[in-house]
């Protein structure tokens, strides 16, 4: 929490990096499809960037939850200045209990903060229990499926990752993000194996959990700038249903 309170503004500004729009945002909304009239929880919402985009895409109501008070302050300030009807809750997702179940849970980079299989299962359980029957769980994660082979640099996209070779359960993954203005900031994710993820989703009660491929916006296809990212993506989307 303290780590993200300290970098709240830099993390917000990183949403302007080109990969956010051309790959991350495009992939998420392709996976979600038509969300008009849907109720959505945005877990680990940060400054509310996706919370707002989900509402603008036609969701009937969207609530963002984040453990960082500074992130929630940024989100609420935007809501005050440009009201959309988004709601925000300052709370650890692990402790969140919804009063009403929703159609969709979105989690952009929530699960990769779990240091243990037990904590990962708790995240998954909270998201599962927040969903109506047949509700969907969609998000992004650190790419645990593609361990770094040799030297792979995502510097041109504003991303650097470092971790020990052959990581073990709970080993830290250090991200360094360089924003368009040259500002750098860091944060940690944690490695858990694909088997640990599969087991956590299954024990939480999810059906058809699957890792998916990142997608590139059609306007950028054929642009060699994106070749490294698409060949060896540092992040990966996922989906499951209740």
N, C-alpha and C positions, 0 to 999 in steps of 0.2 A: 504493500500500500504506500509506504513512504517513498519507495523508489519511483512510483508513478506520480505521486504528488509533486515530486521534484522536477519531473520532465513533462508535465501535463501540456504545457504550451508547445514544446518541441514535438511531442507526439501528435498533437492536433495538426501542426504544420506539415508533418510527414504525409498527411492525407492528400497533399498536393503533388506528391511524387507521381510521375507518369504511370508507373505500374499499378498504382491504386485504381486508376480509372480504366486503363486499357486492358488489364487482366483481372484484378481482384473484384472490382465493382461489376465489371461485365460478366464474369463467371458467376458471381453470387446471384445476380438477377436473372441470368439464364436458367440457373438451377431452380430458383423460386417460381418462375413463371408468373402468371397472373395472380397478384395478391390483393386485388381490389376487394374490399369488404372483409378482409381477414384481420383477426386479432393476433398480435405478435409481441413476444418478449425478445428484447435485444440484450443478451447476456454479455457482460464485460463490454458495455457500450462505449466506454471511454468518454470522449467529448460529445458524443451523440451524433457523429457524422452519419452513420448508417441508420440510426434511429430516425433521423429526419428524412433520409432518402426513402426509407420504407414507408413512412407516412405520405410523402409526396408521390409515391408510386400507387397510392390508393388504399393502403391498409386502413381499416376502420379505427383502430387504436393501436398505439405502439408504446410500450414502456421499456425504458432502458435501465439496466441495473449495473452498477460498478462499485468496486471496493474503494476507489480513490475519490476522496472528497473534492480534490481539486478538479478532477475530470468532470465530476457531476456539476460543480460550480460553472465550468465552461459551458456545459450542455444547457444548464438552466438559464445562463445569461443569453445565449442565442435564442432560446425559447421566449424569453421576455422581449427581446428586440424584434423577433420575427415569429410570432406565435403560429404554431402548426397544430397544437393540441397534443404534443408529445409529453409524456410523463417520465420522471426520472426518480430512481430510488438509490440512495447511498447505502449499499449493503454488500457483504461478501456473498457471492453466488451460493457458496456452500450452505449458507444459513437462510437462503430465500425460500419462502413458502407463499405461493400465489393464492389469492382468494378465489379467483376464477380461472379456469383452464383456458388455454388459447389454441389457436389453429396452428401456429408456427412458432418455433423457438429458433432464433438466429444466434450463433456464437462465433464471433470473429476473433479467433486467437484467445479463447478461454482455456481450452483443455490442455494446452501445452504449458500451463502454469502448475499443473499437478506434479508433485514431486514423487508421489507413490501411487501404486495401483489403487489403493484404498481411497485416496483423495480424488483420483480420476473417476472412480466409480461414483463417488458422492456428487461430483459435478454432473455426471450423466444421469444420476437418479433424480436430481433436482429438475433437470431439463425434461426428463421423461414424465415426471409427476405433474409438471406444469402444462402438459399437452392433453388435448381432448383425444378420444379414440381416433386413430388414423391420422393424428396430427404429425407434422413433419419437423425434423431437427436438421438444420443446415448450417454449415459454417466453414471456417478456414482454420488451419493448424500449421505449426512448423512441420516441414516435410520429413517425417521420421522414416519414410519408405525409401529414401534415396540418400544413404550415407555418403558423405563427401568422399569422392574418389580422386586422389591426386589433388591438383590445384584447381579449384573452381571459384571464380570471383564474380560476385554480383554487384561490384562497386559501381558499374555504369548505371545501375538501377537505384543506387542509394543504399544498398544492403551489403553488409558483411556479417558472416557468421563464423564463430570459432568454437570448437569443442574438441575433446580428447578423441584420438582414434579409437574405434571400436567401443563406443560409449556403453556404459552400464546403466541399469535402471536408476533414475534420479540424477544422473550427471547433468551439470549445467551446460546450457548452450548460450553463449554470449552473442547478442545481436548488437551491432553498431550501425545506426542509421544516419546517413548524411542527407540533410534536407537540401532543397534547391538553393538556399542561400548560403550553403556551406556549413551550417551548424550541425554538429554531431551530438548524438546522445546514445546511451546504451541501456539495455535491460536484459534480463535473463529469462530464458525458457528452460524447460527440463525434459530430458529424454526419457521416454518410456517406450517399450518395444511395441511393434504392431500387434503381437499376441496379447499384450496387456490392454491395449485399446479394444481389441475385439472382445476380450473377456468382460471388460467394464461395461461396454454397450449391451452385451448379452445379459449380464446379471442385472442391469438396470431395467431390462424388459423391452429394449428396442428390437425392432424387426429390421431386416435387410440393411444393416449398417454396411457402408461401403465407402472406400476412398475413390475420388474422382479425379479427372484431369482438369488442369487449369485451361481456360479458353482465352484466346486473344481476340480483341474487338476486330470485326471485319475490316474496319478502316485501316488497321495496322498490319494486316496479313500481307506477307511478301516483304515486309520491312526487316532486313537482317539484324537490326538493332536488338530485336527480341529473341534471336536464335538461342543464346545461352540460357535465358530464362525459361524458354519453352522446352528446351532439351533437358535441362536439369533444374527444375523449379525449386526454389528454397522453401516454398509453402505449398500446401495441398488442400483442396476442398474435400468435404465429406458430407454425407447425407444419411439419414435413417428415418424410420417412422415408428410411431407407437402402435 
